[in-house]
């Protein structure tokens, strides 16, 4: 049997109406969302259902919404086909979704943690001017050098290594603006400013990692026999304490997505199944290695399609 990895996306793929087809089919999911709202004094269910989009884009809502959607897709899929993955991995906040998939975190605990993580990531920057941007074209070493050269203007780092030719940078507004200018001069195909709530995966939000670590001390992390690939190291782990430490570090560390996918491919993974909105990771993986098979589940219709594909493999 081919080795399989389950993958889970991060922020940016949310949309109004997300998860509603899964909820309509499984009332237990609605109960989980309503419990979340009651415990956290939020209105996430309504925001996911009706918007407004500006509210759904607030990171304290985006993060639990995407995690919820990813796990709703996974639960629905598992009712059809009970496949155990060889590995799980997630992009940034998606690492928490991956930890629900391999049993390290309880679904409701994970939603609570990413909601707090979202709050902390905004609060930690304390209103200082920040920016993030996607640099498309140059390889990762070139982008790292550009960030180094721009750092005389302000903090800027390579935050997400998404594909061999797409790296997201993050930091102070002055630092990111300078890096964007240098990237354009160096012949980048595109430089895309990102609409985000904070300088994610940069040293500017260091306090968020500390606060998240404190919050995680109150949450039970279970042992697992399915390794998660850490964003921080692109290496597998099954140890709850080690995983917890990596999640705290991950807030300010770069997301080593290209290295994570390459690790999985090098270790025999031939099939990736992505659970989450908009099939974002499938596009990234095809740019890392076009030879691997990626199936994506965003809605009920996808569950049937993927089931059919797997039965014919």
N, C-alpha and C positions, 0 to 999 in steps of 0.2 A: 504493500500500500504506500502511496506517495505520502511524504510528510506534509502536514498542513499547519499553517499559522493563521490565527484569528487576529485581525487588525481593527483598530478603533481610532477615529479621527479626533482632531482638536477643534479649536474655535474657528469660526468663519464660515461654517457650512449651515448654520441655523436658518430656518425659514418658518413663516407663520403657517400653522396647520400641521407642523411636524408631529409625528407619533399618533395622530388621531385615528388612523386606520387600525393601528395595533391596539389602541385603547378600546375602540369599538368592538374588537373581537375578543379582548381579554379584560373584563371588568376589574380584575385584581390590579392591573396597571393603574387604572384610575384611582383606586384606593391608595396606592403608593404615592401618587402625585398629590392627592388631597391631604394625606398624612404629612407630607413634606411641607405643604403650605401652612398647615395648622401649627406644626412644630416651629417653623421658622418665620411665622408671621409674614408670609409672602403670598403672591398671587400668580405663581408660575404656571399653573394649569391654564388659567385664563389668558395669560400673555402668550403661551405657546399656541393656544387655540385661535386667538383673535388679534394678537399684537397689542399695542403698536410695535412696528419693527424697531424703533429707537429703543424701546424698553427691552426687547428681546436681545438687542446688541449689547446691553449692559452686561459686563463680564460676570457679575454675580448671578445673573439669570442664564446667560449663554452657557456657562459651564455645566450647571445641573441639567439644562435642557438637552444639551448634546449627549451627555452621559445617559440620561433617561432614554433618549431615542435609540442610542446604540444598544442598550441592554434590552429594550423592548423588542428591537429587531432580532437580537440574539435569542431571547426567550421564545419568540414566535417561531423562529427557525428550528430551535431544538425540539419543539413539539412535533415537527415534521420529520426531522432527521437528527438523531442523537449522535453527533460526531464529536469525538474528543480531539482537540488540537494537540500538536506536539509542542507548540510554542504560542504565546500571546504577546502582542506588542501594541502600544498606542502612541500617537503623536501628541506630545505635551499633555494636556488634560486627558487625552485618550488613554494614557497609562493607567489612570484610575478605572476607566471602563474595563481595560484588560485585566485588572486585578479583581473585578467582579466576575469576569468570565472564568478566571482560573481558581476562584473560590477564596482568594486572600481577603477580600473585603465583602461585607454584606452590602447589597444594593442600596439600601436606605442610608447606611453609614457613608458610602461613597458619594451619594448625592449631597449629603450634609457637608462633607469635607470639601468638595469642589465649589460649593456655594461659598463657604468660608474662604477658600483659596482665592476665589474671584474678588471678594471684599478686601482681603489682605493685599492683593496685588495692586489694587487701586490706591488703597490707604497708604501703602508703604512709600509711594512716590511723593507724597505730601504736596501735590499740586505743582511740582517743578515742571518746566517745559520739557517735553519728551517727543520722540517720534520713532516709528518703525517703517521700514521700506523693504521691498523685495528687489533684489538685484538679479537680473536675468541676463545670462550670456557668459560672464567670466566664471572660471572654475573657483572652487572654494578657497584655494590657497591665495589666489589673486584678491578675492574679497577680504580675506583675513589681513592681507598686506594693506589694502585700501583702508580698512578700519584702523590699523596701526598708524598709518600716515595721517588719518583724519583726527586721531585722538588728542592732538595738540589743541583742537578747538573745543573738545568736550568728550565725555565717555561715549564710546560706540563700540559694539562688538557684533560678531557674526553669531546670531541667535538661533537660527534654524537652518540646518543643512538639509533642504528638502529634496533636491535632485542634484546631479552633478553640475547643472548650470542654473540652479535657482537657490539663492541663499538669502535669508531674511536677516536684516541688520536691525539693531535695537540700541537705544540709549538716549542721551540728552539730545534736545532738538538741534543744538549747534553742531554736535558731533555727527549726527545722522545726516544733517544737511550737507556738511562738508564731504562726508563719505559718498553721498549721492552724486555730488558735483565731480568728485574724483573718478567715480565709477563711469559716469557719462564720458569724461575725458579719456578714460581707458578703453572706450569702445563697447560699453555694455549695450546689449540690444534694447533693453528696457529697464527703467528705474521706476518702480511703482510705489508711491507713498501708501501706507496702509492705515485704514481708519480703525484705531484700537484704543482701548481705555487706559493703557499704561505701557511702560517700556519693558515688556515681558522678556524673560530670560536674559536680563541684564543685571549688573551689580546695583543698579539704582533701586531695585526693589528687594534688597537683601533682607530687610525686616520681615517681609512676607514669608520667607523660608523659615525664619525663627518662629514666627507666630503659628505657621502651619505645623511645625514640628511639635509645638506645645499642644496644639489641638489634637494631633494624631495620638498623643499619649493616652487620651481618653477613649480611643477607638480600638477594638480588637482586630488584630491582623492574624489571620489563620495560616498555618503551614499549607503548602501546596505541592503537588507532584508535577505541575505544568509550569515550566520556567517562563518568567516574563523577561523581555529584553528591555533593559533600562535605557531611557533617553540619554542619561548622563554618561554611560560607559559603552553603550551598544553591546553589552555582554548579558548573558542570562543569569537570573537569580531565582531561587526558591525560598530563601531565608527571610521570614517576615521582618526581622529587625534591619537587615541590610536593605530590603525594599523600602522600608519606612525612611531610612536615612537618605536613600537616593531620591525619594519623592520631595524631601525638604530641599536637597541640593538642586533638584531639577528646576525650581522656581527661578534661580539666577544662572543656571548652567545652559550651555548650548544644547539644542535638540539634535542629537547625532542620528538623524533619520536615515541618511544614505548608508552609513556604517551599519546601522541596525538591520536594514533590509539585506545588505550584502552578507552580514553574518548569517542570517537565516538561509539565504540561498547557498552559501558555502557549507552550511550544515544540513543540506539535503532537502530544504523546503521547496516544493515544486508548485504548491497550490496555496494561494492566499485568499481568505474570505474576509471582506471588509464589511463591518456592521456600523452603519451611521449615515447621517444625512449627506446627500449630494455626491457620493462616490468620489470624494476628493483624493483619497489615497491611491486609488486605482491609477489615476493619471500620473501621480508622482512615481509609482513603481514602474510603470511602463517606460519612464524616462531613465530609470536606474538600470533595468534589465528587461528588454522587450520580450525575452523568451519565456518568462514565467507566466503562469496562468493566474489571473486575478478575477474573482467574482465579488460583486458588491450587492449588499442588501440595504435599501433605503425605505422600502415600503412593502406592503403585503404581496403585491404583484411580483416583486423581486424574489420573495421567499419561494414562490412556486417555480419561477424560472431557474433559480439556483438549485433547487431540489431536483428538477428535471435534468439539469446539466450534470449534477453529481451522480445521478442514477445511471447516466449514459457513459460515465468515464470508465 
